[in-house]
C-alpha cells in the first residue's frame, strides 16, 4: 500500500487534532501494537481462567520463518495488566 503525500497530510492533520483533544481532557495517549509476540499472549493465559483466544498468527515475514510467531492482539481489551477500563461503553477509555 502506498499513501500519497495528500493522504499522509490528511492523516497528520487528523492525528494532530485527535491528540490535541485527548490532551485537553487531561488524558494521555497509549499505543497497543497490532502484532505481539506469542509468548506475551501465553502470559495472559496464565492469569485468566479459561483464556483460549482464537487468533491470526504470523509465522513468516519477508519470506523468512520468524524466530517467534506473532499474533494479532485481541481487540477487546489492552494487553497490559496495568491498564483498567474506565466506563462500559464501546468508546470507554483505558487508564494505565
N, C-alpha and C positions, 0 to 999 in steps of 0.2 A: 504494500500500500504506500502510496506517495501522497503526502499532504503538501499542497502547493502553498506558496507564500501567503496568499489572501486567506486561505483556510487556517493556516498557522496563526496569522494575526488575529483572526476571529477567536481562535482558541485562547490566545493570550489575553485578549480583552475580556472574554467571559471568565477566565480563571482569575484575573486580577479583581474583577468586580465581585465574584463569589468570595474571594479571600478577604476583601475589604468588609463585606457584610458579615462574614463569620467573626472576624476580629472585633467589629463594632459591638457584638453581643457578649464579648468577653471570653469567647471560646478560642481554642487553638486548633489548627489543622492536624490531622493524623493521616498516616498512609498505611494502608493494608494491602500488601502486594498481591497480585493475582496468582502468581505461582509461588509455592512454598515447598521446601524440601519435605519429602515423605516422612522423614524422621520426626519433624516438628509435629506433624499430624498424629503420629503414633503416641507422642507425649500427651496429646489431648485425650486420646482413648484411655490412657491410664488414669485420668482424672474424672471422666464422665462415664457413669454406669450405662451400659447399653449403647455406647457410641459406636456406630457402624456406618460410616458415610459411604455413599456411592459416588465416586469422583472420577473425573477425567485425569488420566495420568500421562505425563510426558516422559518418555524413556529415551528418545533420540532427538538431538538438536544439532543443526549444522551438519547432518549426515553422520554424526558420531553418537555412540551409545553413551548416555550420561552415567557418571560415576554413581550418582544417587538420583533416583527418579524424582520428578517434581509433580506436585498435584495442584489442581486448580482449587484455590481456597474456597471453602464453603461460604456462601454469601450471607447466611442467616445471622452471623454474629462475628465480632472481631476474634482474631486468633490469639490475642493477648489476654491472659487471665487477669491482668491488672486493670482491664477496662470493664466498665459496667454500663448497661444500657439505661439511659435517662428517658423514661417515657415508654408507652406501649404502642405508639402509632408507627406505621411504616417509615415515617420520617424522623423517628426518635434519634437523638444524638447519643454518642458514646462518651463517657468520661473516663479518661485514662490517668 
